[in-house]
Amino acid sequence: KYPYFDGKDKGLQFSKLKSFKSRNIQSFLYHDILNNLTSLEHLSIACHDLNMASLNILMKFITFNTKLKVFEISGCIFRQLFHFDLAEKSSFKLEKLIIDDHTFTDDVYHSKVYNNVAKLIRKQGDSLKEVSIDDYMGHEVLQAVFEAPRLKKFSIRSEMLNLDWDGFELLKNVSISHLSIPTNDIRFVKKIFKLLPNLQQLFCSYADQEILKFLSENAKNLRSLSIEFLNIEDFSKHQI
């Protein structure tokens, strides 16, 4: 409506809106839209950068919204937002949390960001049913995920898989039944099945003969298997 928000407009009225999704939204629209979303249950936003005024509006929305169930966030806005302790400020009960970080930087600033993600997951543990994260968010975030008592679906993105999974041996989660992983590392597959013994549905971006053989012998509860890329170089004609 206007190239810039001047503080005089009452904004766009969406009092009954349940779901709002946007990618690279103009910052001034946060004033118009988020100030009037009183019934929102699903918020999906992606943005490279927010000015401080828009970031404050978003924080205000998170602080006072009590109905939000699904929160998806990606881009640099993720790091801007999670620089704050959202667990302390939030009053909603999430069922689904999706975070797409895009870029990994190992420094003090990002450690604080990821620790705040872990805090939010722990606070939402009694209601969370689905979580999707990047694997390099660190041990604190992954530990919080494995401790979530009602989690059903868990997705790990990125090909780095650079964690030492030996430290997770005691974090067995029997409630997680759906898993999505990007891996070509049989050691990781073996460890993840020790932690998630009741998997019923698995999406694997890569698998070879060794991984398939392990799954056939150990994934006793598996009902659905999806493989994006299957390496059949080591298979005999009979096996194919």
C-alpha positions in Angstrom: 0.0 0.0 0.0 2.8 2.4 0.9 6.5 2.1 0.3 7.2 2.7 3.9 5.2 2.3 7.1 4.5 5.7 8.7 2.8 4.5 11.9 -0.6 6.1 11.0 -2.2 3.3 9.1 -4.2 0.7 11.1 -2.8 -2.0 8.9 -4.3 -5.0 7.1 -7.1 -6.8 9.0 -6.7 -10.6 9.1 -8.3 -11.3 12.4 -9.4 -14.9 11.4 -6.3 -15.9 9.4 -5.0 -19.3 10.5 -1.9 -19.6 8.2 0.5 -17.1 6.9 3.5 -18.0 4.7 5.9 -15.5 3.1 9.3 -15.5 1.5 11.5 -12.4 1.4 8.7 -10.2 2.7 9.2 -6.4 2.6 10.1 -5.3 6.1 7.4 -2.6 6.4 4.7 -5.2 5.9 5.5 -6.8 9.2 3.9 -3.7 10.8 0.8 -4.0 8.8 0.3 -7.8 9.0 1.7 -9.1 12.3 0.0 -6.5 14.4 -3.4 -7.9 13.4 -2.9 -11.6 13.3 -4.8 -12.7 16.4 -5.8 -16.2 15.3 -2.7 -17.4 13.6 -1.7 -21.0 14.1 0.9 -21.5 11.3 3.6 -18.9 10.6 6.2 -19.6 7.8 8.7 -16.8 7.1 12.0 -16.6 5.1 13.9 -13.4 4.9 17.6 -12.4 4.4 17.4 -9.4 6.8 15.0 -7.5 8.9 15.3 -3.9 10.1 15.2 -3.5 13.9 11.6 -2.1 13.9 10.3 -5.1 12.0 12.3 -7.5 14.2 10.7 -5.9 17.3 7.2 -6.4 15.7 8.1 -10.1 15.1 9.3 -10.5 18.7 6.1 -8.8 20.0 4.0 -11.2 17.9 5.9 -14.2 19.4 5.6 -12.9 22.9 1.9 -12.4 22.9 0.7 -15.1 20.4 -0.8 -18.1 22.3 -2.3 -20.0 19.4 0.8 -20.7 17.2 1.2 -24.4 16.5 3.5 -24.5 13.4 6.6 -22.2 13.1 8.8 -22.4 10.0 11.8 -20.0 9.6 14.7 -19.8 7.2 17.3 -17.4 6.0 19.4 -14.8 8.0 16.2 -13.8 9.9 16.6 -17.1 11.8 19.8 -15.9 13.4 18.5 -12.4 14.0 15.4 -13.8 15.8 17.1 -16.6 17.8 19.8 -14.2 19.1 17.0 -13.6 21.7 15.8 -16.2 24.1 12.5 -17.1 22.5 11.8 -19.9 25.1 11.6 -17.3 27.8 9.4 -15.0 25.8 7.0 -17.4 24.1 3.6 -18.5 25.5 2.4 -20.7 22.6 2.6 -24.6 22.4 4.2 -25.6 19.2 3.5 -28.9 17.4 5.9 -28.4 14.5 9.2 -26.5 14.3 11.2 -26.2 11.1 14.5 -24.3 10.9 16.5 -24.0 7.8 19.7 -22.1 8.7 21.4 -22.2 5.2 24.8 -21.1 6.6 27.0 -22.4 9.3 29.5 -20.3 11.2 31.2 -21.6 14.3 31.6 -18.6 16.6 30.3 -17.3 20.0 27.3 -15.5 18.3 26.0 -18.6 16.6 26.6 -20.8 19.7 24.2 -18.4 21.6 21.7 -18.7 18.7 21.8 -22.6 18.8 21.6 -22.7 22.5 18.4 -20.6 22.3 17.0 -23.1 19.8 17.7 -25.9 22.3 15.9 -23.9 25.0 12.9 -23.4 22.8 12.7 -27.1 21.9 13.0 -28.1 25.6 10.2 -25.7 26.6 8.0 -27.0 23.8 8.8 -30.6 24.4 5.4 -31.6 25.8 3.6 -30.5 22.6 6.2 -30.9 19.8 5.4 -33.7 17.3 7.7 -32.7 14.4 11.2 -31.0 14.2 13.4 -30.3 11.2 16.9 -28.9 11.7 20.4 -28.8 10.3 22.8 -31.3 11.8 25.5 -28.7 12.6 23.4 -26.9 15.2 25.3 -28.8 17.7 24.9 -31.3 20.6 22.6 -29.1 22.7 20.0 -28.9 20.0 20.1 -32.6 19.1 20.0 -33.6 22.7 16.9 -31.4 23.2 15.3 -33.1 20.2 16.0 -36.6 21.5 14.6 -35.7 24.9 11.3 -34.5 23.5 8.8 -37.1 24.8 6.1 -36.7 22.2 8.1 -36.2 19.1 7.1 -38.4 16.1 8.8 -36.9 13.1 12.5 -35.8 12.9 14.4 -34.5 9.9 18.1 -33.7 9.7 19.3 -31.7 6.7 22.7 -31.0 5.2 25.4 -33.4 4.2 28.0 -32.5 6.8 27.0 -35.0 9.5 30.1 -33.8 11.4 28.9 -34.7 14.9 30.5 -37.2 17.2 27.4 -39.4 17.7 29.0 -41.5 20.4 27.9 -39.0 23.0 24.2 -39.8 22.3 24.2 -43.5 23.2 21.9 -42.9 26.3 19.4 -40.7 24.5 17.1 -43.4 23.1 13.8 -42.1 22.0 11.0 -44.7 21.5 8.4 -42.2 20.3 10.1 -41.0 17.1 8.7 -43.1 14.3 9.4 -41.0 11.2 13.0 -40.0 10.2 14.6 -38.2 7.3 18.4 -38.2 7.0 21.0 -37.2 4.4 23.8 -39.7 4.7 26.1 -42.2 3.0 27.8 -43.2 6.3 26.8 -46.6 7.6 28.2 -45.8 11.0 25.7 -43.0 11.4 22.9 -45.2 10.2 23.8 -47.9 12.8 24.0 -45.3 15.6 20.7 -43.6 14.7 18.8 -47.0 14.8 20.2 -47.6 18.3 18.7 -44.3 19.4 15.4 -44.7 17.5 14.4 -48.4 17.8 10.8 -47.9 16.8 11.2 -46.3 13.4 8.4 -47.0 11.0 9.1 -44.6 8.2 12.5 -43.6 6.8 13.6 -41.2 4.1 17.3 -41.6 3.2 18.9 -39.4 0.6 21.5 -42.0 -0.2 21.9 -45.7 0.3 24.2 -48.4 -0.9 24.4 -52.2 -0.4 25.8 -52.0 3.1 23.1 -49.6 4.3 20.3 -51.7 2.7 21.7 -54.9 4.3 21.8 -53.3 7.7 18.2 -52.0 7.4 16.9 -55.4 6.3 18.5 -57.0 9.3 17.8 -54.4 12.0 14.8 -52.1 11.0 12.2 -54.6 12.2 9.4 -52.0 12.6 10.0 -50.2 9.3 6.8 -49.9 7.2 7.9 -47.3 4.6 11.3 -46.7 3.1 12.2 -43.9 0.6 15.7 -43.6 -1.0 16.5 -40.7 -3.2 19.7 -42.1 -4.6 20.5 -45.9 -4.5 24.0 -46.9 -5.4 23.8 -50.3 -7.1 27.4 -50.5 -8.2 28.2 -53.3 -5.8 25.0 -55.3 -6.4 24.9 -58.5 -8.4 22.3 -59.0 -11.1 20.4 -61.3 -8.8 20.4 -58.7 -6.0 19.2 -55.9 -8.3 
